[in-house]
Amino acid sequence: MNYAEARKTLHERLPVRGKKGLTKVGHNTYLDQRDEGVIALVFWSTDILLFKPTGEIVVDTNGYRTVTTKTRINEFLPAPYRVFKKDHVWYWNNDSAFSDGDIVITNPLL
């Protein structure tokens, strides 16, 4: 998913009752519109992906490096970006170490 897809999904689906501004996209996973056009992918109460209008996507687990968090990140990041775990350490698919706050760049319009 890139910014344009996140924005389209956010506006096409009905918001969740009782959770103002949240659009459900998976189990305990929501899109939420933030300031300055930023769209957050929220898993439980953690913003795991921030889609920016510039095409940047900020990836952050907030320390919750669980199997399900990794699954959600991989499900919603656009190809070719993927995260995997080896010997209890997270890596990007190019074998560089994963860090909270890493930024991937995409074309926001595609």
Buried (B, 14 or more C-beta within 10 A) or exposed (E): BBBBBBBEBBEEEEBEEEEEEBBBBBEEBBBBBBEEEBBBBBBBEBBBBBBBBEBBBBBBBBEBBEEBBBBBBBEBBBEEBEBEEEEEEBBBEEEEEBEBEBEBEBEBEE
